[in-house]
Amino acid sequence: MNIDGWSRALSEMHEEESDGRNPIDVASRARCIYEVRRHVGDRAATILEVGSGGGHLVRELRETMPQANVFGSDPIAKTDHPWTIETCPIEGSVDVLVALNVLEHIKDDVAAARHIRRILRPGGMAYIELPACPSLFDVHDRVLMHHRRYTLAGASRLFREAGFRIERASHLGAFVWPVFAVKKMLGKRHLHASAEAQRDIVAKSIRGTRVSSLMALAMELETVCGEVAWPFGVRVVLTAINETKEQVE
């Protein structure tokens, strides 16, 4: 089953990779929770994660914010709801929408950004994470059904033009960026291989991935640095606020 740039096989591949324990994913969830708590405080807010996959972030949000109404949606994985960003029936009533590594799988990301605004209430927050640096599009991006990678400026412009104010714009994975960039450059060599060969290369790479203590330490250090706006990194991270009452038509 394929849902616009995603499939059940890819969900299983991601879960096989680390079961949510990859240091970058751990740091990603920690930063997201920090931003969500900063925005909603102790309010009984409604928080929706779109593309929640294995549900790691939903569980952690529920544990750290028991007063909030936290739920996840994913058209493939077993979650609270099978919605995509485009099919979510909620209109203008969600306090926080989280989309971690989702928009790169959607062909029309302009429309997706507008739908995020449609779902959020006025003053609501979108927390967005995207793969960084278009020039590093490689065989992993191809097999994982990414339509694109993003620059920080391009991602910020996408959400500003959809009607958001960008409150924070940064990167995740600054300390591991050099090693990541070299690996991605090497991965570009396989873009002309057959589709079957590309799938095998990526599957073997994921199965062979080992999380190093150095990588874990680097991500822990970045998390400790808190609100530093990193100019480069593995992923683009945006906190965007819907300040207007206008909704997507």
C-alpha positions in Angstrom: 0.0 0.0 0.0 1.4 3.4 -1.0 0.2 6.8 0.3 1.7 9.6 -1.7 5.4 9.0 -1.1 5.2 6.3 1.7 4.5 2.6 2.0 4.1 0.0 4.7 7.5 -1.5 3.7 9.2 1.9 4.4 7.5 2.1 7.8 8.9 -1.4 8.6 12.3 -0.4 7.3 12.4 2.7 9.5 11.4 0.7 12.6 14.0 -2.0 11.8 16.7 0.8 11.7 16.6 1.7 15.4 13.1 1.4 16.9 13.3 5.1 17.7 16.6 4.8 19.5 18.8 6.5 16.9 20.5 9.5 18.7 19.3 11.9 16.0 15.7 10.7 16.5 16.0 10.9 20.3 17.3 14.5 20.0 14.6 15.3 17.5 11.9 14.2 19.9 13.5 16.0 22.8 13.7 19.3 20.9 10.1 18.9 19.8 8.8 18.3 23.3 10.8 21.3 24.5 9.2 23.6 21.9 5.7 22.2 22.5 5.9 22.7 26.2 7.3 26.2 25.7 4.4 27.1 23.5 1.4 25.6 25.5 2.8 25.6 29.1 0.4 23.8 31.5 -2.7 24.3 29.3 -4.8 21.3 28.4 -3.8 21.7 24.8 -4.7 19.6 21.8 -1.6 18.2 20.1 -1.6 16.3 16.8 1.4 14.5 15.3 0.8 13.7 11.6 2.9 10.9 10.3 3.4 9.4 13.8 4.7 6.1 12.6 5.8 3.9 15.6 4.2 6.4 18.0 7.4 7.1 20.0 6.8 10.9 20.1 3.1 10.5 20.9 4.0 8.3 23.9 6.7 10.7 25.2 4.4 13.7 24.8 1.7 11.9 26.8 4.2 11.1 29.5 5.6 14.6 29.9 2.3 16.5 29.3 -0.4 14.4 30.9 -2.8 17.4 31.0 -2.7 17.6 27.1 -4.8 15.8 24.6 -2.1 14.1 22.5 -3.0 12.0 19.5 -1.3 10.7 16.3 -2.3 10.0 12.8 -0.6 7.9 10.1 -2.2 6.4 7.0 0.0 3.3 7.2 1.1 2.6 10.8 -1.2 1.6 13.6 -2.1 5.0 15.2 -5.1 6.8 16.6 -6.3 7.9 13.2 -5.4 7.1 9.5 -5.3 10.7 8.3 -2.7 12.4 6.2 -2.2 16.2 6.4 -4.5 16.6 3.4 -7.3 14.3 4.6 -7.4 15.4 8.3 -11.0 16.5 8.9 -10.1 18.8 11.8 -10.7 22.5 11.0 -9.0 25.3 13.0 -9.0 23.7 16.5 -5.6 22.1 17.1 -3.2 23.9 19.3 0.0 22.2 18.1 0.6 20.2 14.9 3.9 18.2 14.7 5.2 16.9 11.3 8.6 15.2 11.6 10.0 14.3 8.2 6.7 14.3 6.5 6.5 17.1 3.9 9.4 15.7 1.8 7.1 12.7 1.0 4.3 15.0 -0.3 4.4 16.1 -3.9 2.6 19.4 -3.3 4.2 20.7 -0.1 2.7 24.2 -0.8 -0.8 22.7 -0.4 0.4 20.7 2.6 1.6 23.8 4.4 -1.8 25.4 3.8 -3.6 22.4 5.2 -1.4 22.5 8.3 -2.7 26.1 8.8 -6.2 24.9 8.1 -6.0 22.4 10.9 -4.5 24.8 13.5 -6.4 27.3 15.5 -5.4 31.0 15.3 -2.2 31.3 17.4 -1.5 27.5 17.0 2.0 26.2 16.5 3.4 24.0 13.7 6.6 22.1 14.6 8.2 21.0 11.4 11.3 18.9 10.7 12.6 18.3 7.2 15.7 16.7 5.6 18.3 19.4 4.9 20.5 20.4 1.9 19.0 19.7 -1.6 22.5 19.1 -3.0 22.8 15.9 -0.9 19.8 14.2 -2.4 21.1 10.6 -2.7 20.0 7.0 -3.1 18.5 6.9 0.4 16.3 9.8 -0.5 15.2 8.1 -3.7 14.4 4.8 -2.0 12.7 6.5 0.9 10.4 8.3 -1.6 11.6 11.8 -0.8 10.5 14.4 -3.4 13.1 16.9 -2.2 15.4 18.0 0.6 15.2 21.6 1.9 17.2 24.7 2.7 16.4 26.6 5.8 15.5 29.7 3.8 13.3 27.6 1.4 11.4 25.9 4.2 10.9 29.2 6.0 9.6 30.8 2.9 7.2 27.9 2.3 5.5 28.4 5.7 5.6 32.2 5.5 3.8 32.1 2.2 1.2 29.8 3.7 0.4 32.4 6.3 2.7 31.6 9.2 5.2 33.6 11.2 8.5 31.8 11.7 9.3 31.9 15.4 12.4 29.7 15.3 14.4 28.4 12.4 17.4 26.1 12.9 19.0 22.8 12.1 19.3 19.4 13.9 22.5 17.4 13.8 25.1 20.2 13.4 27.8 18.3 15.2 27.4 15.2 13.0 26.9 17.2 9.8 30.5 16.6 8.3 30.3 12.8 8.5 26.7 12.9 7.3 27.5 15.1 4.3 30.4 12.8 3.2 28.1 9.7 3.5 25.4 11.4 1.4 27.9 12.5 -1.2 29.0 8.8 -1.5 25.4 7.8 -1.7 24.8 9.9 -4.8 27.0 7.5 -6.7 24.1 5.0 -6.7 21.4 7.2 -8.2 21.9 5.7 -11.6 21.6 2.1 -10.5 18.5 0.0 -11.1 15.6 0.5 -8.8 16.1 -3.0 -7.4 19.8 -2.4 -6.8 19.0 0.9 -5.0 16.5 -0.8 -2.7 19.1 -3.4 -1.8 21.8 -0.8 -1.2 19.6 1.1 1.2 18.2 -1.9 3.0 21.8 -3.3 3.6 22.9 0.2 4.8 20.0 0.4 7.3 20.6 -3.2 8.5 24.3 -2.5 8.9 23.8 0.8 10.8 25.5 0.9 14.2 24.9 3.7 16.6 28.3 4.9 17.9 28.8 6.3 21.4 30.4 9.3 19.7 27.3 10.1 17.7 25.2 9.7 20.8 27.4 12.1 22.7 27.4 14.6 19.9 23.6 14.7 19.9 23.4 14.9 23.7 25.7 17.9 23.6 23.5 19.5 20.9 20.4 19.0 23.0 22.2 20.6 26.0 22.9 23.6 23.9 19.2 24.3 23.8 18.0 27.2 21.7 21.2 27.7 19.6 20.2 28.5 15.9 22.6 26.1 14.0 23.4 27.3 10.5 23.8 23.8 9.1 22.8 20.3 10.1 21.2 17.0 9.0 17.6 18.3 9.3 15.9 21.7 9.0 13.7 22.5 12.1 11.0 25.2 12.1 8.6 26.5 14.8 5.9 28.4 12.9 2.9 30.3 14.4 -0.5 30.7 12.7 -1.4 34.2 13.8 -4.3 35.0 11.5 -8.0 33.9 11.6 -8.0 33.2 7.9 -8.3 29.5 6.9 -7.4 27.6 3.8 -10.3 27.7 1.3 
